[in-house]
Structures are given as C-alpha cells and as structure tokens.
Amino acid sequence: MALDPYRRVLSVPALRQALLLGILVRIPIFAGGVILTLHVVQTLHRDYGSAGLVSAAATICIAVSGPWRGRLLDTKGLRRVVLPSLVITAVCWSIAPFVGYLPLLLLAALAGLFVVPTFSIIRQAVITAVPGSDRRTALSLDSVAVELSFMIGPMLGVWAATIWSTGLVLFTVEMLGVVAGFGLWWANPVLHQEHVDAAGAVGDPIGSLPRSAWFRPRFLAMCGAAAATTIVLSGSDIAFVAVLRDFDKISLIGPVLAIWGLGSLIGGLVYGALHRSIPAFLLLGALSVATIPMALAPSIWPLAALAFLSGLPCAPTIIATVDQVSRIVPEAARGEAMGWHGSFMTAGSALGAPVAGVAIDHWGWGGGFVTVSLVGLGVALVGAGATHTHRRLRAQATTG
C-alpha cells in the first residue's frame, strides 16, 4: 500500500487538528449511547424496550436536526451554531442522569434536537484542509478516527459503569462531550475554502444557496446509498448478537465486532491510498455480497474470519458517499448537504435493526444477514443502473 498520500495529507496542520478534534468529540458520543442503555436498564430498572425508546427518540431528533443545523453552519458560521448547542446540551445532561424515565426521555430528545453537528463539522473541516486530489485520502483517515472512537468510547464507558453509578458516569461522559464541543468552538476550524481571505484569516459565513440548485437526483442517489449502507451495517449488528447467542458465545461479541471493525479500518486505509476512486454503488454492492456468506458460518471462528472480509468494504463505501456528495454539492451548501447525508445514514441505522430483527424471527440469524444484504444489493443495482443511464443520456445529448 502506497503511504505517500498519507504522508502528504498528514503534513497539513489543519487536517491533523481536524482529526484530533474528531476523535475527542466522538468518543463521548459513542460512549454515551451505551451508558444510556445501561442507565435505563440497571438504574431505572426498565426493560430493553424502554431503553430502545429513549435511544430512538434521541436518534430521530438528531436525524431531524441534521439538515437544519447544517444549513445554519452555512449561513451563520460554526461558533454561532455550536455555542447555543453547548448550553442546551449542558443543561439537559446535567439534569437527565438524575431524574426518572419520562423526564430522561424528553431531555434526551431535546438534547438530540440541539446536538452539536459534529460529524458535519469534522468532515467539512477535513475536506477543506486538503486539495480535491487528496480528499479521499483525508476522508479515509477520518474514517479511521471514527473506528478508533467507536472502539474506545463504549469500552471505557462500560468499564466506568462497572465501577461507579451509571447516572454519575452518564453525567461525566456527557460533560466531557460538552468540553470537547467547547474545544471545537474554540478551534473554529475552517469549513469553506471561500471563507478564508488572502492572509489566511477566517471571515464571515459565505451565505446560503437555494436548495433547488443542488437538491437533485444525483445528490439523493448518494444519500440513498449511504442509507442502504447503514441498513446493512446496523442489521448485521443485530444478526451478530443472534448468531453468538445461538452459538452460546455471547461473551465473544466484543472480539467479533472488533475483528469486523478492523476489517473496515484496513479497508478504509487501502481505499484512501488508491490512485482513483470507486463508485459508491459498486462498493455498496461489494459490501452487500460480502455480508451474505456470514449466514453460512458453521462456528464462531469462521464467522470472525467472514466478518473481517465483510468489514473491508464498510469504510470505503461510506467514504465514497461522503466524497461524492462533497463534489456534487456546491461549497456554499456543503453544511446542509452533509446534514442530509448524516440524516439518511441515521435513518438507515434505525431501519436496519428492525428489518434484520423481523428476518431473524422468521428465518433465524442467517436470515438477518441475508435480508439486509439483499436490500443493499437492490439499492446498489438500481443506483448503478440509473447512473449508467444518466451518463449515457448526457453523452448522447452532448454528441447530438
């Protein structure tokens, strides 16, 4: 694997700052979700359905807020968007860990509605920090940062919850998230190249762009690919739990998921070093096809090996959708576009779990892997076909 592209992008101070900020702000996010579930079940003595309802309420509010908060980033600038979010988040999570179930649900939903648009901010900062020719490599490094945060956050959160009360741990983690968000506000990374003057100083927001100028089929196609990707991934999460319970190896769920994540991390690094990009729908098709064989795993270690292989296209697929969205949408609307992209991914995550769950109930854990894979493969085939037709018609119009 060629390392020169990574050396080149890592020599950019703004990119290194964005990657570090990304890890710091995402670790509390990933830890908070796990601790919230533990808090509802262990401390409030509710069932997993009740815990899922809290997570679902927060997830829906985060998805709703994505485009809205992204548009504010485009029109108002980072600091004017992030500061009110930090205040509301701090108030909500200073109360929520110490109240009953219903107030917790309402406060978690309110915090989700005003969440700091972390993923949109970091990805815009990463994109802006490097020239377009290095964008895919930089986004690959950001995907590595996401994987590391995903591995570190829940592990530390669960460990802390075994020592201290879940309410105290939840409060601490969310306040650490506020502190990390304040660091993001203080650093104020550049989100638009047009937003930098000749002296390198950050100026005023660049203004809004009519949504009709970019909210078109090509953009929606990439958002659809992103949603299908998370349907496959979140559905596979549920299927992993089901198969490990069936194998009576539930204690190994952490190692198996870590092997799956390792495959994604390696796949992202390899993809970032390639000399040319791969269409998102082709990668989505590869991810879907690679997920199906896990339905045939006879035991735990073949499953782990197949999980590693199926993980290889995970990060590249997400990177490709982000990269292509950033090239389709004008820079002035990138914040809102990334918000929509994130909302589609969130919606896919929310849909994948119940789709896999119903399939598992009817056909066993193998049905969970196969069903979400078929959804992803169907979207990939339709999207690739539509893209080919669009290019052919455009070529005919040009030559005609």
Secondary structure as a PSIPRED ss2 file (coil, helix, strand):
# PSIPRED VFORMAT (PSIPRED V4.0)

   1 M C   1.000  0.000  0.000
   2 A C   1.000  0.000  0.000
   3 L C   1.000  0.000  0.000
   4 D H   0.000  1.000  0.000
   5 P H   0.000  1.000  0.000
   6 Y H   0.000  1.000  0.000
   7 R H   0.000  1.000  0.000
   8 R H   0.000  1.000  0.000
   9 V H   0.000  1.000  0.000
  10 L H   0.000  1.000  0.000
  11 S C   1.000  0.000  0.000
  12 V C   1.000  0.000  0.000
  13 P H   0.000  1.000  0.000
  14 A H   0.000  1.000  0.000
  15 L H   0.000  1.000  0.000
  16 R H   0.000  1.000  0.000
  17 Q H   0.000  1.000  0.000
  18 A H   0.000  1.000  0.000
  19 L H   0.000  1.000  0.000
  20 L H   0.000  1.000  0.000
  21 L H   0.000  1.000  0.000
  22 G H   0.000  1.000  0.000
  23 I H   0.000  1.000  0.000
  24 L H   0.000  1.000  0.000
  25 V H   0.000  1.000  0.000
  26 R H   0.000  1.000  0.000
  27 I H   0.000  1.000  0.000
  28 P H   0.000  1.000  0.000
  29 I H   0.000  1.000  0.000
  30 F H   0.000  1.000  0.000
  31 A H   0.000  1.000  0.000
  32 G H   0.000  1.000  0.000
  33 G H   0.000  1.000  0.000
  34 V H   0.000  1.000  0.000
  35 I H   0.000  1.000  0.000
  36 L H   0.000  1.000  0.000
  37 T H   0.000  1.000  0.000
  38 L H   0.000  1.000  0.000
  39 H H   0.000  1.000  0.000
  40 V H   0.000  1.000  0.000
  41 V H   0.000  1.000  0.000
  42 Q H   0.000  1.000  0.000
  43 T H   0.000  1.000  0.000
  44 L C   1.000  0.000  0.000
  45 H C   1.000  0.000  0.000
  46 R C   1.000  0.000  0.000
  47 D C   1.000  0.000  0.000
  48 Y H   0.000  1.000  0.000
  49 G H   0.000  1.000  0.000
  50 S H   0.000  1.000  0.000
  51 A H   0.000  1.000  0.000
  52 G H   0.000  1.000  0.000
  53 L H   0.000  1.000  0.000
  54 V H   0.000  1.000  0.000
  55 S H   0.000  1.000  0.000
  56 A H   0.000  1.000  0.000
  57 A H   0.000  1.000  0.000
  58 A H   0.000  1.000  0.000
  59 T H   0.000  1.000  0.000
  60 I H   0.000  1.000  0.000
  61 C H   0.000  1.000  0.000
  62 I H   0.000  1.000  0.000
  63 A H   0.000  1.000  0.000
  64 V H   0.000  1.000  0.000
  65 S H   0.000  1.000  0.000
  66 G H   0.000  1.000  0.000
  67 P H   0.000  1.000  0.000
  68 W H   0.000  1.000  0.000
  69 R H   0.000  1.000  0.000
  70 G H   0.000  1.000  0.000
  71 R H   0.000  1.000  0.000
  72 L H   0.000  1.000  0.000
  73 L H   0.000  1.000  0.000
  74 D H   0.000  1.000  0.000
  75 T H   0.000  1.000  0.000
  76 K H   0.000  1.000  0.000
  77 G C   1.000  0.000  0.000
  78 L H   0.000  1.000  0.000
  79 R H   0.000  1.000  0.000
  80 R H   0.000  1.000  0.000
  81 V H   0.000  1.000  0.000
  82 V H   0.000  1.000  0.000
  83 L H   0.000  1.000  0.000
  84 P H   0.000  1.000  0.000
  85 S H   0.000  1.000  0.000
  86 L H   0.000  1.000  0.000
  87 V H   0.000  1.000  0.000
  88 I H   0.000  1.000  0.000
  89 T H   0.000  1.000  0.000
  90 A H   0.000  1.000  0.000
  91 V H   0.000  1.000  0.000
  92 C H   0.000  1.000  0.000
  93 W H   0.000  1.000  0.000
  94 S H   0.000  1.000  0.000
  95 I H   0.000  1.000  0.000
  96 A H   0.000  1.000  0.000
  97 P H   0.000  1.000  0.000
  98 F H   0.000  1.000  0.000
  99 V C   1.000  0.000  0.000
 100 G C   1.000  0.000  0.000
 101 Y H   0.000  1.000  0.000
 102 L H   0.000  1.000  0.000
 103 P H   0.000  1.000  0.000
 104 L H   0.000  1.000  0.000
 105 L H   0.000  1.000  0.000
 106 L H   0.000  1.000  0.000
 107 L H   0.000  1.000  0.000
 108 A H   0.000  1.000  0.000
 109 A H   0.000  1.000  0.000
 110 L H   0.000  1.000  0.000
 111 A H   0.000  1.000  0.000
 112 G H   0.000  1.000  0.000
 113 L H   0.000  1.000  0.000
 114 F C   1.000  0.000  0.000
 115 V C   1.000  0.000  0.000
 116 V C   1.000  0.000  0.000
 117 P C   1.000  0.000  0.000
 118 T H   0.000  1.000  0.000
 119 F H   0.000  1.000  0.000
 120 S H   0.000  1.000  0.000
 121 I H   0.000  1.000  0.000
 122 I H   0.000  1.000  0.000
 123 R H   0.000  1.000  0.000
 124 Q H   0.000  1.000  0.000
 125 A H   0.000  1.000  0.000
 126 V H   0.000  1.000  0.000
 127 I H   0.000  1.000  0.000
 128 T H   0.000  1.000  0.000
 129 A H   0.000  1.000  0.000
 130 V C   1.000  0.000  0.000
 131 P C   1.000  0.000  0.000
 132 G H   0.000  1.000  0.000
 133 S H   0.000  1.000  0.000
 134 D H   0.000  1.000  0.000
 135 R H   0.000  1.000  0.000
 136 R H   0.000  1.000  0.000
 137 T H   0.000  1.000  0.000
 138 A H   0.000  1.000  0.000
 139 L H   0.000  1.000  0.000
 140 S H   0.000  1.000  0.000
 141 L H   0.000  1.000  0.000
 142 D H   0.000  1.000  0.000
 143 S H   0.000  1.000  0.000
 144 V H   0.000  1.000  0.000
 145 A H   0.000  1.000  0.000
 146 V H   0.000  1.000  0.000
 147 E H   0.000  1.000  0.000
 148 L H   0.000  1.000  0.000
 149 S H   0.000  1.000  0.000
 150 F H   0.000  1.000  0.000
 151 M H   0.000  1.000  0.000
 152 I H   0.000  1.000  0.000
 153 G H   0.000  1.000  0.000
 154 P H   0.000  1.000  0.000
 155 M H   0.000  1.000  0.000
 156 L H   0.000  1.000  0.000
 157 G H   0.000  1.000  0.000
 158 V H   0.000  1.000  0.000
 159 W H   0.000  1.000  0.000
 160 A H   0.000  1.000  0.000
 161 A H   0.000  1.000  0.000
 162 T C   1.000  0.000  0.000
 163 I C   1.000  0.000  0.000
 164 W C   1.000  0.000  0.000
 165 S C   1.000  0.000  0.000
 166 T H   0.000  1.000  0.000
 167 G H   0.000  1.000  0.000
 168 L H   0.000  1.000  0.000
 169 V H   0.000  1.000  0.000
 170 L H   0.000  1.000  0.000
 171 F H   0.000  1.000  0.000
 172 T H   0.000  1.000  0.000
 173 V H   0.000  1.000  0.000
 174 E H   0.000  1.000  0.000
 175 M H   0.000  1.000  0.000
 176 L H   0.000  1.000  0.000
 177 G H   0.000  1.000  0.000
 178 V H   0.000  1.000  0.000
 179 V H   0.000  1.000  0.000
 180 A H   0.000  1.000  0.000
 181 G H   0.000  1.000  0.000
 182 F H   0.000  1.000  0.000
 183 G H   0.000  1.000  0.000
 184 L H   0.000  1.000  0.000
 185 W H   0.000  1.000  0.000
 186 W H   0.000  1.000  0.000
 187 A H   0.000  1.000  0.000
 188 N C   1.000  0.000  0.000
 189 P C   1.000  0.000  0.000
 190 V C   1.000  0.000  0.000
 191 L C   1.000  0.000  0.000
 192 H C   1.000  0.000  0.000
 193 Q H   0.000  1.000  0.000
 194 E H   0.000  1.000  0.000
 195 H H   0.000  1.000  0.000
 196 V E   0.000  0.000  1.000
 197 D C   1.000  0.000  0.000
 198 A C   1.000  0.000  0.000
 199 A C   1.000  0.000  0.000
 200 G C   1.000  0.000  0.000
 201 A C   1.000  0.000  0.000
 202 V E   0.000  0.000  1.000
 203 G C   1.000  0.000  0.000
 204 D C   1.000  0.000  0.000
 205 P C   1.000  0.000  0.000
 206 I C   1.000  0.000  0.000
 207 G C   1.000  0.000  0.000
 208 S C   1.000  0.000  0.000
 209 L C   1.000  0.000  0.000
 210 P C   1.000  0.000  0.000
 211 R H   0.000  1.000  0.000
 212 S H   0.000  1.000  0.000
 213 A H   0.000  1.000  0.000
 214 W C   1.000  0.000  0.000
 215 F C   1.000  0.000  0.000
 216 R C   1.000  0.000  0.000
 217 P H   0.000  1.000  0.000
 218 R H   0.000  1.000  0.000
 219 F H   0.000  1.000  0.000
 220 L H   0.000  1.000  0.000
 221 A H   0.000  1.000  0.000
 222 M H   0.000  1.000  0.000
 223 C H   0.000  1.000  0.000
 224 G H   0.000  1.000  0.000
 225 A H   0.000  1.000  0.000
 226 A H   0.000  1.000  0.000
 227 A H   0.000  1.000  0.000
 228 A H   0.000  1.000  0.000
 229 T H   0.000  1.000  0.000
 230 T H   0.000  1.000  0.000
 231 I H   0.000  1.000  0.000
 232 V H   0.000  1.000  0.000
 233 L H   0.000  1.000  0.000
 234 S H   0.000  1.000  0.000
 235 G H   0.000  1.000  0.000
 236 S H   0.000  1.000  0.000
 237 D H   0.000  1.000  0.000
 238 I H   0.000  1.000  0.000
 239 A H   0.000  1.000  0.000
 240 F H   0.000  1.000  0.000
 241 V H   0.000  1.000  0.000
 242 A H   0.000  1.000  0.000
 243 V H   0.000  1.000  0.000
 244 L H   0.000  1.000  0.000
 245 R H   0.000  1.000  0.000
 246 D H   0.000  1.000  0.000
 247 F C   1.000  0.000  0.000
 248 D C   1.000  0.000  0.000
 249 K C   1.000  0.000  0.000
 250 I H   0.000  1.000  0.000
 251 S H   0.000  1.000  0.000
 252 L H   0.000  1.000  0.000
 253 I H   0.000  1.000  0.000
 254 G H   0.000  1.000  0.000
 255 P H   0.000  1.000  0.000
 256 V H   0.000  1.000  0.000
 257 L H   0.000  1.000  0.000
 258 A H   0.000  1.000  0.000
 259 I H   0.000  1.000  0.000
 260 W H   0.000  1.000  0.000
 261 G H   0.000  1.000  0.000
 262 L H   0.000  1.000  0.000
 263 G H   0.000  1.000  0.000
 264 S H   0.000  1.000  0.000
 265 L H   0.000  1.000  0.000
 266 I H   0.000  1.000  0.000
 267 G H   0.000  1.000  0.000
 268 G H   0.000  1.000  0.000
 269 L H   0.000  1.000  0.000
 270 V H   0.000  1.000  0.000
 271 Y H   0.000  1.000  0.000
 272 G H   0.000  1.000  0.000
 273 A H   0.000  1.000  0.000
 274 L C   1.000  0.000  0.000
 275 H C   1.000  0.000  0.000
 276 R C   1.000  0.000  0.000
 277 S C   1.000  0.000  0.000
 278 I C   1.000  0.000  0.000
 279 P C   1.000  0.000  0.000
 280 A H   0.000  1.000  0.000
 281 F H   0.000  1.000  0.000
 282 L H   0.000  1.000  0.000
 283 L H   0.000  1.000  0.000
 284 L H   0.000  1.000  0.000
 285 G H   0.000  1.000  0.000
 286 A H   0.000  1.000  0.000
 287 L H   0.000  1.000  0.000
 288 S H   0.000  1.000  0.000
 289 V H   0.000  1.000  0.000
 290 A H   0.000  1.000  0.000
 291 T H   0.000  1.000  0.000
 292 I H   0.000  1.000  0.000
 293 P H   0.000  1.000  0.000
 294 M H   0.000  1.000  0.000
 295 A H   0.000  1.000  0.000
 296 L H   0.000  1.000  0.000
 297 A C   1.000  0.000  0.000
 298 P C   1.000  0.000  0.000
 299 S C   1.000  0.000  0.000
 300 I H   0.000  1.000  0.000
 301 W H   0.000  1.000  0.000
 302 P H   0.000  1.000  0.000
 303 L H   0.000  1.000  0.000
 304 A H   0.000  1.000  0.000
 305 A H   0.000  1.000  0.000
 306 L H   0.000  1.000  0.000
 307 A H   0.000  1.000  0.000
 308 F H   0.000  1.000  0.000
 309 L H   0.000  1.000  0.000
 310 S H   0.000  1.000  0.000
 311 G H   0.000  1.000  0.000
 312 L C   1.000  0.000  0.000
 313 P C   1.000  0.000  0.000
 314 C H   0.000  1.000  0.000
 315 A H   0.000  1.000  0.000
 316 P H   0.000  1.000  0.000
 317 T H   0.000  1.000  0.000
 318 I H   0.000  1.000  0.000
 319 I H   0.000  1.000  0.000
 320 A H   0.000  1.000  0.000
 321 T H   0.000  1.000  0.000
 322 V H   0.000  1.000  0.000
 323 D H   0.000  1.000  0.000
 324 Q H   0.000  1.000  0.000
 325 V H   0.000  1.000  0.000
 326 S H   0.000  1.000  0.000
 327 R H   0.000  1.000  0.000
 328 I H   0.000  1.000  0.000
 329 V C   1.000  0.000  0.000
 330 P C   1.000  0.000  0.000
 331 E H   0.000  1.000  0.000
 332 A H   0.000  1.000  0.000
 333 A H   0.000  1.000  0.000
 334 R H   0.000  1.000  0.000
 335 G H   0.000  1.000  0.000
 336 E H   0.000  1.000  0.000
 337 A H   0.000  1.000  0.000
 338 M H   0.000  1.000  0.000
 339 G H   0.000  1.000  0.000
 340 W H   0.000  1.000  0.000
 341 H H   0.000  1.000  0.000
 342 G H   0.000  1.000  0.000
 343 S H   0.000  1.000  0.000
 344 F H   0.000  1.000  0.000
 345 M H   0.000  1.000  0.000
 346 T H   0.000  1.000  0.000
 347 A H   0.000  1.000  0.000
 348 G H   0.000  1.000  0.000
 349 S H   0.000  1.000  0.000
 350 A H   0.000  1.000  0.000
 351 L H   0.000  1.000  0.000
 352 G H   0.000  1.000  0.000
 353 A H   0.000  1.000  0.000
 354 P H   0.000  1.000  0.000
 355 V H   0.000  1.000  0.000
 356 A H   0.000  1.000  0.000
 357 G H   0.000  1.000  0.000
 358 V H   0.000  1.000  0.000
 359 A H   0.000  1.000  0.000
 360 I H   0.000  1.000  0.000
 361 D H   0.000  1.000  0.000
 362 H H   0.000  1.000  0.000
 363 W H   0.000  1.000  0.000
 364 G C   1.000  0.000  0.000
 365 W H   0.000  1.000  0.000
 366 G H   0.000  1.000  0.000
 367 G H   0.000  1.000  0.000
 368 G H   0.000  1.000  0.000
 369 F H   0.000  1.000  0.000
 370 V H   0.000  1.000  0.000
 371 T H   0.000  1.000  0.000
 372 V H   0.000  1.000  0.000
 373 S H   0.000  1.000  0.000
 374 L H   0.000  1.000  0.000
 375 V H   0.000  1.000  0.000
 376 G H   0.000  1.000  0.000
 377 L H   0.000  1.000  0.000
 378 G H   0.000  1.000  0.000
 379 V H   0.000  1.000  0.000
 380 A H   0.000  1.000  0.000
 381 L H   0.000  1.000  0.000
 382 V H   0.000  1.000  0.000
 383 G H   0.000  1.000  0.000
 384 A H   0.000  1.000  0.000
 385 G H   0.000  1.000  0.000
 386 A H   0.000  1.000  0.000
 387 T H   0.000  1.000  0.000
 388 H H   0.000  1.000  0.000
 389 T H   0.000  1.000  0.000
 390 H H   0.000  1.000  0.000
 391 R H   0.000  1.000  0.000
 392 R H   0.000  1.000  0.000
 393 L H   0.000  1.000  0.000
 394 R H   0.000  1.000  0.000
 395 A H   0.000  1.000  0.000
 396 Q H   0.000  1.000  0.000
 397 A H   0.000  1.000  0.000
 398 T H   0.000  1.000  0.000
 399 T H   0.000  1.000  0.000
 400 G C   1.000  0.000  0.000
